Amino acid sequence: MSDRLIMFTTRERPIRIGAVSYLNSKPLIEDLAVLASDAELILDFPSRLADDLSAGDLDVALIPSAKFCEMRTTKLSQMHVSRLMAQCSA
């Protein structure tokens, strides 16, 4: 576990976080500058965030669940992909 923390704190570039600037996402990103001061926050439209996440231009992003179901080749952890794909097919 500590090895993972070291990987995040010694990154060559900041973690790129994508979010929308809509009111419903505000509670999720409000204190992000304090909680993840080394992260880069990118605000954009949901569809663009999904495209950027799929292309590897973002490390993590708030994207529409329907768009995630379309993304079959993203670099997400296998556990999360399996769980979310099961929800998409239900």
C-alpha positions as CSV (number, residue, x, y, z in Angstrom):
1,M,0.0,0.0,0.0
2,S,2.8,2.5,0.8
3,D,4.4,1.8,-2.6
4,R,1.2,3.1,-4.3
5,L,1.3,6.3,-2.2
6,I,4.9,6.8,-3.2
7,M,4.0,6.4,-6.8
8,F,1.4,9.2,-6.5
9,T,3.7,11.6,-4.6
10,T,6.7,11.2,-6.9
11,R,4.9,11.6,-10.3
12,E,6.7,13.6,-12.9
13,R,3.5,15.5,-13.7
14,P,0.4,16.4,-11.7
15,I,-2.6,14.1,-11.6
16,R,-5.0,15.4,-14.2
17,I,-8.6,15.4,-12.9
18,G,-11.5,16.2,-15.2
19,A,-14.8,17.6,-13.9
20,V,-17.7,19.6,-15.1
21,S,-18.5,23.1,-13.8
22,Y,-22.1,22.2,-13.1
23,L,-23.7,22.8,-9.8
24,N,-24.2,19.1,-9.1
25,S,-20.5,18.4,-9.2
26,K,-19.5,21.3,-7.1
27,P,-19.5,19.3,-3.8
28,L,-17.1,16.8,-5.4
29,I,-14.5,19.4,-6.5
30,E,-15.0,22.2,-4.0
31,D,-12.0,21.5,-1.7
32,L,-9.9,19.7,-4.3
33,A,-7.3,22.5,-4.4
34,V,-6.7,21.9,-0.7
35,L,-7.0,18.1,-0.7
36,A,-4.9,17.5,-3.9
37,S,-2.8,20.6,-4.2
38,D,-0.5,18.9,-6.8
39,A,-3.4,17.9,-9.0
40,E,-4.5,19.7,-12.2
41,L,-8.2,20.3,-12.4
42,I,-9.6,20.5,-15.9
43,L,-13.2,21.8,-16.3
44,D,-15.0,20.9,-19.5
45,F,-18.2,19.4,-21.0
46,P,-19.0,15.8,-20.0
47,S,-18.5,14.4,-23.5
48,R,-15.1,16.0,-23.9
49,L,-14.0,14.7,-20.5
50,A,-15.0,11.2,-21.5
51,D,-13.0,11.6,-24.8
52,D,-10.0,12.9,-22.9
53,L,-10.1,10.1,-20.3
54,S,-10.4,7.5,-23.1
55,A,-7.4,9.1,-24.9
56,G,-5.3,9.1,-21.8
57,D,-5.2,12.9,-21.5
58,L,-6.9,12.7,-18.1
59,D,-6.1,10.4,-15.2
60,V,-9.6,10.5,-13.7
61,A,-12.8,12.3,-14.6
62,L,-16.4,12.7,-13.8
63,I,-18.1,11.3,-16.9
64,P,-21.6,10.2,-17.7
65,S,-22.3,6.6,-16.9
66,A,-23.8,6.0,-20.3
67,K,-20.6,7.3,-21.9
68,F,-18.6,4.9,-19.7
69,C,-20.6,2.0,-21.0
70,E,-19.4,3.0,-24.5
71,M,-15.7,3.1,-23.4
72,R,-14.4,-0.4,-23.7
73,T,-10.7,0.3,-24.1
74,T,-10.0,2.7,-21.2
75,K,-7.0,2.2,-18.9
76,L,-9.1,1.7,-15.7
77,S,-8.5,-0.9,-13.1
78,Q,-10.0,-4.3,-14.1
79,M,-12.0,-4.5,-10.9
80,H,-13.8,-1.3,-11.6
81,V,-14.4,-2.1,-15.2
82,S,-15.9,-5.5,-14.4
83,R,-18.2,-4.0,-11.8
84,L,-19.3,-1.1,-14.0
85,M,-19.7,-3.2,-17.1
86,A,-22.0,-5.6,-15.2
87,Q,-24.2,-2.5,-14.3
88,C,-24.2,-1.4,-17.9
89,S,-25.4,-4.7,-19.2
90,A,-28.2,-5.0,-16.5
